[in-house]
Amino acid sequence: MKIRIFVGTGGVGKTSIAAASALRAAMSGGKCLVLTIDPALRLRKTLGLTSQGLEQKVDTGSLSARGELWAGLMDVRSTLDRAVQLYGTPKQAETVLGHPIYRMLVDSLAGMQELLAIERIDQAMAEGFENIFIDTAPSRHAFEFLDKPEFFAQLVSLPLIQWVGKTYRWWEGSALSRLGRKSVELYSRVEEILGATLVRQVLDFYSVFRTIAEGYADRARRTSRLLHRQDTTGFTVVTSPYKAQRDGDYFLAELKKRNYAVDCIVVNRVWPQLEPEPPTGAPGIASDMLEWYREVSGAHARTCDDFVRHFSGKVARVQVLHELARDVDGLVALASLADVL
């Protein structure tokens, strides 16, 4: 089992490199999944995905791949529905899936993409994927994918949260609720702020959802431990020439602070240095454009030299990738990128 996580800012080719890395692994054999939690949905265009849901098998027959390549977009509802069905009793799952708070939770609550990415990784491992490649959202949102599940796991472990989940339905159905709800300070204060109907729906939902939430927390802790293991998980930082050192320093520092290991930094979209001459009789603008290209490509080359010197010894591998002749918008183009990785 290998997990590789790709982080970087927007527009640096992170999704394409994650997909190409997954394709390269599939060519060598094994069942591989590339999963994006980036809402930009670049992966859909790159691999020609058509179906909704958790994942879709990519037809790699033209490339004679020895393994399987699957691709998926982070689908909050499908992932959470599957978790409820897998880890709740049939009656509990039916109640949760039909509850109005559950529908609001899935459709409206911010941050569900990042919160459920850890759950999706756990599900993918259970489904037998041997290699999992994660394309994260740009910049700081990548760390929400790592931080939010640990925060949630801590939250559901709090004694007060556990007490509410275990006692609310008993309290609601007992004579105490009819004799004087305001005698229970916790419930009455929250009802005054949010309204009694909403609070009762939320507490009723959580009393049913509690064991599923606690199960999620246990799996999140387990998967988080796996992501910290260097023999299982590696992080790749993807950047571009003009922000290479700044991005590299930032992501290395943030990941090190969280005790994650970065084993590769990729500088992508570097213009190769060429020495073309304008054809005989070409207008002056052609010479100007060639001179502009030489200046830009020379600046890229100098930046990459500084970048390699700066990060050599800090990470296991530093890689420079030249700008491709065409967009990575299909399997053939993706295979060309995989060849140079």
Summary of the structure (lengths in Angstrom):
residues: 341
radius of gyration: 25.0
end to end distance: 20.2
largest distance: 97.5
contacts: 1050
relative contact order: 0.15
helix: 60%
strand: 15%
